């Protein structure tokens, strides 16, 4: 491992991998006709909204724009990206879960909003198992620990030793409370 980056493979193995999943409201793409579900024949007939539960300009936004451009080309209908950041992704997933179940609102969701945050809040505003249908894995994102060269740590073990010798002197950045990056650092603190 070099001085600038030490990959934390045990964090990836210990937490659910940081996955980005495409999802939509459960009853999307179907209509009720005399009590029997029938597939919509003219889909898509209008633009599709792709909700990204993270800030614009970040990695999820980049993934969404590439995906949206590909979908626009394939479907012949514009895919509009809507950033709905907040609560570690929970705000955007909530907006998706409460959208009309017509297939015209889909979401790019990180693992935290569907797997970790339910254990961190007293009441979820939706039930992802009932309110959402997971479509496909879009991307896997490794978690990386990066330190400034002045820290003098060339390995994870050296960084942990430095942190122990300098309590309360290390700050870190993450994607926000409840995010996979936040939980990875908390796991590192617990394990180390």
N, C-alpha and C positions, 0 to 999 in steps of 0.2 A: 504494500500500500504506500502511496506517496504522501507527502506532507499535506497537500491541499485537500485530499479527499480520502476518507476511509469509509468504505461501504459497510453497512451494518446488516449482514445477511441474517443474523439471528433475529433481528427485528422483523424482517420480512417473513421469516418462518414462524415467529411467535404471534404476529398480528395477522389478520386477514390481509392478503395482498392488496395494495392500493389499486383497485380495479375501477375502471370507468365503464359503466353499464348503460346501454340504451334501454329506455323503458317507456311505456305509455299507459294511459288509463285502461283498466281491465277490459271494458267492453268495447274498446276501439275496433274499428273495421267491421262492425256488425250492426245490423238493424233488426228490430223486432217486427216480424210480419206474421200475424195470426198465431202468436205464441212460439214461432219457430225462427231461429236465427238464420238470416240470409246474408251472404257476403255482398258488400257494396260493390257495384260494377263499375262505377266511374271514378274511383279513387286514384289519384287525388284530383279534385276539381277546383281547388283553391290553394293558396300558400299554406305551408306547414310551419308551425312554430316549434323551434327546438330550444327548450329551456336549459340553461346552463346554471347550476346553483353555486357558481363561483364568480369572482370579479372578472370583468372584461380585461383582456390583455394578458391573462395568465395562461398556464398550460392547458387547462380545460377549455378555455375559449379558443385556443389554437386548434385543439383536436376537433372541437365542434365546428369550426369554420371549414376545416378540411372535409369533415364528414358532410356538412351541409352543402358544400359545393359539389361533392360527388353525388349526393342524393338529388340535388337540383338537376344535374346532368342526366341522371338515370330516370327520374320521374317526370321530367319536363315541367316541373312546378317549383316555384321558388321556396327555399327553406330559409326562414328568418330566425336569426339567433337572438335570443332574449336572455340577458344576464340577470339572474335573481339571487344575488349573493346574500349570505347571512346565516348565522347559527350553524356554521360548519357544513353547510349544504342543505340543511333542513328546510329553510325557507323556500328554496327552489323546488325541492321534491314535494313539499306541501302544495305549492301552486300547481304542479303537475298532477298530483293526486286529486285535486279538486277541479281540474279542468273538465270540459265536456268530454265524455267518452266516445269521441267520434273519429279518432285517429289523426286529428289535425294538430294536436299538441303532443310532442314527445319530449323526453328529457335525457340529458347526459348526466349520469349520477355517479358520484364517487362512493367508495365502499363505506365511508364513515356514516353517512346519512341513513344508510339501510342496515348497518350492522353494529356500529359502536354507539351512536347517539341514542338509540332506544334505551340503552342502559344508563344513560347520563341525564335524561330528563324525566320529570315525574309523570308526564302524560304526552304521548305522541299525538300530533294533530291528525294522523292518518294511520291506517294499518297497511303497510306495504304489501303484505301477502294477499290482502283482499282488494286493495285499491290500485295496485300497479301490476303490470305484466312485464317481466324482464325479457328483453329481446335478444341481446347479444353482448358479448364482451367486445369493447371497442379498442382498448389500449391497456397495457400494464405499465405502471410507472414505478421504477425502483426508488427507494428512499436512500438518500445519500447524506452523510455527515461531512461537512466541510468546515475546516478551521483555518484561521489566519496563520501565515507562516511564523509570526511572532510567538505563537503559542508553543512552538517547538515540539509538537507531537507529530510523529511520523507514522504511528500505528494507533489503532483503537485502544490498545492497552496503555500506551503512553498518554493518550488523551484522558483516559479514566484516571490514571495516576495524577496527572496535572489537575484535574477537577477535584480530586480528593484533597490535594495539597492546597487548593485555592477555593475553599468553600464560599459560595455566594458571590463569586467574582465572574462567573460565566453567564452570559446572556445567550439566548437563542431565538431564532425566528422560525415561525411555522405558518401554516395556512390558516390558523385560528383555533380557538378553543373547540375541542372535540374532533378536530381533523386528524387524519392518519398521521400527519407529520407531528402534531402535538402529542398524540398518544405514543408515537415511536420514541420521542424524547422522554416522556414519562416512564415508559418501559425501560429505557436505558438507565434512567436514574434509579429505578427500583432494582434492576438486575445488577447494576454496578455498585 
